[in-house]
Amino acid sequence: MQTPDFPQRLRDVSLRVTRPRLAVLEAVDATPHADTETVIATARELLPEVSHQAVYDSLHTLTEAGLIRSIKPAGSVARYETRIGDNHHHVVCRSCGVIGDVDCAVGHAPCLTASDSRGFVVDEAEVIYWGTCPDCSTSS
């Protein structure tokens, strides 16, 4: 698997390449669906002096630039991932909260068609499937 060129990705969206941004991108890439506290801990393994505020600012900037995606399952804090642009969905365990990726149901984005778009031009569908993961299913 090829290592992502995060400096180039930042340049491609006209963002300055900074050590905190690189640390956050690497942390999110290494820990898909991580919450902010996990991103902070992982970023600090890569860049010990990075502040909480620098991580928060980087998460916001990188999300706004479309380099990372923020997902917010009901009842959960925001989670982050670097898998972007493919309109995939998520499955969440009701018991332990683990999150997994689920490829688009069919076809091209938005892969689901609203019965009435109310005049909107829909370009993305976000679906969260809820259930019980295999580990929790076998432990009950």
C-alpha positions as semicolon CSV with decimal commas, in nm:
position;residue;x (nm);y (nm);z (nm)
1;M;0,000;0,000;0,000
2;Q;0,136;0,340;-0,098
3;T;0,198;0,601;0,172
4;P;-0,020;0,910;0,123
5;D;0,163;1,227;0,016
6;F;0,009;1,454;0,280
7;P;0,230;1,756;0,203
8;Q;0,113;1,746;-0,159
9;R;-0,250;1,701;-0,054
10;L;-0,222;2,016;0,158
11;R;-0,067;2,208;-0,131
12;D;-0,336;2,081;-0,370
13;V;-0,601;2,261;-0,161
14;S;-0,384;2,572;-0,114
15;L;-0,304;2,506;0,253
16;R;0,035;2,568;0,406
17;V;0,223;2,255;0,501
18;T;0,268;2,272;0,879
19;R;0,390;2,013;1,126
20;P;0,059;2,012;1,323
21;R;-0,146;1,961;1,006
22;L;0,079;1,676;0,895
23;A;0,063;1,516;1,240
24;V;-0,317;1,537;1,243
25;L;-0,349;1,397;0,890
26;E;-0,119;1,109;0,981
27;A;-0,305;1,048;1,309
28;V;-0,646;1,040;1,139
29;D;-0,512;0,814;0,865
30;A;-0,362;0,575;1,123
31;T;-0,678;0,562;1,338
32;P;-0,988;0,573;1,115
33;H;-1,307;0,682;1,293
34;A;-1,106;0,819;1,585
35;D;-1,254;1,078;1,817
36;T;-1,074;1,405;1,891
37;E;-0,902;1,276;2,205
38;T;-0,760;0,979;2,013
39;V;-0,643;1,209;1,733
40;I;-0,472;1,432;1,991
41;A;-0,297;1,134;2,155
42;T;-0,186;0,990;1,822
43;A;-0,072;1,329;1,689
44;R;0,132;1,379;2,007
45;E;0,311;1,050;1,945
46;L;0,422;1,200;1,613
47;L;0,470;1,559;1,735
48;P;0,493;1,571;2,116
49;E;0,469;1,951;2,141
50;V;0,143;1,984;1,943
51;S;-0,123;2,159;2,151
52;H;-0,488;2,065;2,189
53;Q;-0,582;2,390;2,016
54;A;-0,352;2,318;1,720
55;V;-0,517;1,977;1,677
56;Y;-0,868;2,127;1,700
57;D;-0,774;2,400;1,452
58;S;-0,618;2,147;1,215
59;L;-0,921;1,916;1,232
60;H;-1,146;2,209;1,146
61;T;-0,925;2,334;0,863
62;L;-0,869;1,988;0,715
63;T;-1,240;1,907;0,730
64;E;-1,333;2,239;0,567
65;A;-1,073;2,175;0,294
66;G;-1,216;1,827;0,229
67;L;-0,899;1,640;0,324
68;I;-1,068;1,458;0,610
69;R;-1,429;1,373;0,682
70;S;-1,611;1,421;1,008
71;I;-1,890;1,179;1,091
72;K;-2,127;1,222;1,383
73;P;-2,331;0,914;1,467
74;A;-2,625;0,995;1,695
75;G;-2,521;0,994;2,059
76;S;-2,151;0,996;1,971
77;V;-1,879;1,257;1,950
78;A;-1,741;1,354;1,610
79;R;-1,515;1,095;1,449
80;Y;-1,264;1,158;1,170
81;E;-1,134;0,967;0,870
82;T;-0,918;1,027;0,563
83;R;-1,137;0,812;0,338
84;I;-1,310;1,086;0,139
85;G;-1,479;1,141;-0,193
86;D;-1,635;0,800;-0,240
87;N;-1,968;0,853;-0,063
88;H;-1,925;0,544;0,156
89;H;-2,138;0,486;0,463
90;H;-2,086;0,352;0,816
91;V;-2,203;0,074;1,043
92;V;-2,204;0,141;1,419
93;C;-2,230;-0,112;1,702
94;R;-2,502;-0,015;1,950
95;S;-2,316;-0,197;2,226
96;C;-1,948;-0,097;2,205
97;G;-1,962;0,191;1,955
98;V;-1,712;0,049;1,708
99;I;-1,753;0,200;1,360
100;G;-1,684;0,035;1,025
101;D;-1,696;0,147;0,664
102;V;-1,968;0,022;0,431
103;D;-1,931;0,080;0,060
104;C;-2,204;0,263;-0,126
105;A;-2,520;0,058;-0,174
106;V;-2,528;0,078;-0,554
107;G;-2,403;0,294;-0,838
108;H;-2,242;0,635;-0,822
109;A;-2,276;0,909;-0,562
110;P;-2,513;0,982;-0,410
111;C;-2,600;0,607;-0,448
112;L;-2,937;0,667;-0,285
113;T;-3,212;0,877;-0,436
114;A;-3,449;1,076;-0,218
115;S;-3,817;1,016;-0,293
116;D;-3,861;1,396;-0,290
117;S;-3,549;1,613;-0,301
118;R;-3,764;1,923;-0,231
119;G;-3,584;2,107;-0,511
120;F;-3,235;2,036;-0,378
121;V;-2,958;1,916;-0,608
122;V;-2,842;1,618;-0,400
123;D;-2,476;1,524;-0,440
124;E;-2,421;1,305;-0,135
125;A;-2,614;1,061;0,082
126;E;-2,505;0,983;0,435
127;V;-2,630;0,659;0,583
128;I;-2,548;0,504;0,919
129;Y;-2,640;0,143;0,975
130;W;-2,687;0,047;1,341
131;G;-2,652;-0,300;1,485
132;T;-2,432;-0,523;1,697
133;C;-2,075;-0,603;1,594
134;P;-1,954;-0,966;1,579
135;D;-1,758;-0,936;1,907
136;C;-2,060;-0,802;2,100
137;S;-2,296;-1,053;1,934
138;T;-2,091;-1,350;2,053
139;S;-2,038;-1,216;2,405
140;S;-2,409;-1,197;2,491
